[in-house]
Amino acid sequence: MPKTTVPADDMAFEKALEELEAIVARMEDGKLPLEESLAAYQRGAELLRHCEGKLSAAQARISVLEGEALKDLPAAES
């Protein structure tokens, strides 16, 4: 985990997910000291909440745009 971390709320979904995946990989390795594991877990939880919020917001926007029925968006014409 970098020494200076960007607040999750300021991150794009893709960057937050990338960092979350890296944290999970490091934790699964099982070689982090206890304090680093706790910090990684806390950061991971923060990133997870952020990503879930972004996905929920996107789903809500699609639901509203499609009259509460999730449908495929029409392909853009070239």
C-alpha atoms as a printed R data frame, in Angstrom:
   type eleno elety resid chain resno       x       y       z
1  ATOM     1    CA   MET     A     1   0.000   0.000   0.000
2  ATOM     2    CA   PRO     A     2   1.462   3.418  -0.895
3  ATOM     3    CA   LYS     A     3   2.587   5.723   1.906
4  ATOM     4    CA   THR     A     4   0.326   8.543   0.698
5  ATOM     5    CA   THR     A     5  -3.106   7.231  -0.133
6  ATOM     6    CA   VAL     A     6  -5.751   9.074  -2.075
7  ATOM     7    CA   PRO     A     7  -9.095   9.149  -0.257
8  ATOM     8    CA   ALA     A     8 -11.330   6.504  -1.805
9  ATOM     9    CA   ASP     A     9 -14.063   9.071  -2.455
10 ATOM    10    CA   ASP     A    10 -11.664  10.952  -4.756
11 ATOM    11    CA   MET     A    11 -10.803   7.879  -6.840
12 ATOM    12    CA   ALA     A    12 -12.257   6.679 -10.106
13 ATOM    13    CA   PHE     A    13 -13.992   3.307  -9.835
14 ATOM    14    CA   GLU     A    14 -11.329   1.582 -11.925
15 ATOM    15    CA   LYS     A    15  -8.417   2.885  -9.826
16 ATOM    16    CA   ALA     A    16 -10.170   1.971  -6.575
17 ATOM    17    CA   LEU     A    17 -10.873  -1.537  -7.858
18 ATOM    18    CA   GLU     A    18  -7.264  -1.927  -9.017
19 ATOM    19    CA   GLU     A    19  -5.954  -0.935  -5.584
20 ATOM    20    CA   LEU     A    20  -8.478  -3.205  -3.856
21 ATOM    21    CA   GLU     A    21  -7.371  -6.170  -5.972
22 ATOM    22    CA   ALA     A    22  -3.725  -5.454  -5.093
23 ATOM    23    CA   ILE     A    23  -4.568  -5.327  -1.379
24 ATOM    24    CA   VAL     A    24  -6.448  -8.627  -1.578
25 ATOM    25    CA   ALA     A    25  -3.492 -10.267  -3.339
26 ATOM    26    CA   ARG     A    26  -1.049  -9.007  -0.685
27 ATOM    27    CA   MET     A    27  -3.288 -10.197   2.149
28 ATOM    28    CA   GLU     A    28  -3.829 -13.606   0.551
29 ATOM    29    CA   ASP     A    29  -0.067 -14.021   0.381
30 ATOM    30    CA   GLY     A    30  -0.140 -14.200   4.194
31 ATOM    31    CA   LYS     A    31   3.206 -12.483   4.748
32 ATOM    32    CA   LEU     A    32   2.064  -9.087   6.029
33 ATOM    33    CA   PRO     A    33   2.841  -8.222   9.647
34 ATOM    34    CA   LEU     A    34  -0.201  -7.778  11.893
35 ATOM    35    CA   GLU     A    35  -0.232  -3.964  11.853
36 ATOM    36    CA   GLU     A    36   0.119  -3.846   8.069
37 ATOM    37    CA   SER     A    37  -2.642  -6.445   7.740
38 ATOM    38    CA   LEU     A    38  -4.969  -4.314   9.858
39 ATOM    39    CA   ALA     A    39  -4.174  -1.186   7.834
40 ATOM    40    CA   ALA     A    40  -4.634  -3.094   4.573
41 ATOM    41    CA   TYR     A    41  -7.960  -4.509   5.785
42 ATOM    42    CA   GLN     A    42  -9.182  -1.032   6.748
43 ATOM    43    CA   ARG     A    43  -8.137   0.458   3.395
44 ATOM    44    CA   GLY     A    44  -9.691  -2.485   1.554
45 ATOM    45    CA   ALA     A    45 -12.984  -2.015   3.382
46 ATOM    46    CA   GLU     A    46 -12.945   1.693   2.476
47 ATOM    47    CA   LEU     A    47 -12.271   0.901  -1.183
48 ATOM    48    CA   LEU     A    48 -14.943  -1.815  -1.221
49 ATOM    49    CA   ARG     A    49 -17.588   0.582   0.140
50 ATOM    50    CA   HIS     A    50 -16.571   3.154  -2.476
51 ATOM    51    CA   CYS     A    51 -16.779   0.648  -5.355
52 ATOM    52    CA   GLU     A    52 -20.119  -0.729  -4.160
53 ATOM    53    CA   GLY     A    53 -21.465   2.823  -3.919
54 ATOM    54    CA   LYS     A    54 -20.326   3.633  -7.457
55 ATOM    55    CA   LEU     A    55 -21.939   0.453  -8.795
56 ATOM    56    CA   SER     A    56 -25.198   1.114  -6.922
57 ATOM    57    CA   ALA     A    57 -25.297   4.672  -8.248
58 ATOM    58    CA   ALA     A    58 -24.735   3.436 -11.805
59 ATOM    59    CA   GLN     A    59 -27.453   0.817 -11.429
60 ATOM    60    CA   ALA     A    60 -29.860   3.440 -10.055
61 ATOM    61    CA   ARG     A    61 -29.138   5.748 -12.989
62 ATOM    62    CA   ILE     A    62 -29.822   2.942 -15.454
63 ATOM    63    CA   SER     A    63 -33.040   2.001 -13.628
64 ATOM    64    CA   VAL     A    64 -34.277   5.571 -13.727
65 ATOM    65    CA   LEU     A    65 -33.350   5.983 -17.378
66 ATOM    66    CA   GLU     A    66 -35.088   2.742 -18.307
67 ATOM    67    CA   GLY     A    67 -38.252   3.224 -16.240
68 ATOM    68    CA   GLU     A    68 -37.176   0.885 -13.393
69 ATOM    69    CA   ALA     A    69 -36.680  -2.035 -15.790
70 ATOM    70    CA   LEU     A    70 -33.078  -2.910 -16.472
71 ATOM    71    CA   LYS     A    71 -32.599  -3.199 -20.224
72 ATOM    72    CA   ASP     A    72 -29.645  -3.216 -22.566
73 ATOM    73    CA   LEU     A    73 -28.843   0.285 -23.693
74 ATOM    74    CA   PRO     A    74 -29.134   0.667 -27.483
75 ATOM    75    CA   ALA     A    75 -25.836   0.515 -29.352
76 ATOM    76    CA   ALA     A    76 -24.554   3.831 -30.611
77 ATOM    77    CA   GLU     A    77 -24.825   4.171 -34.378
78 ATOM    78    CA   SER     A    78 -21.642   4.913 -36.294
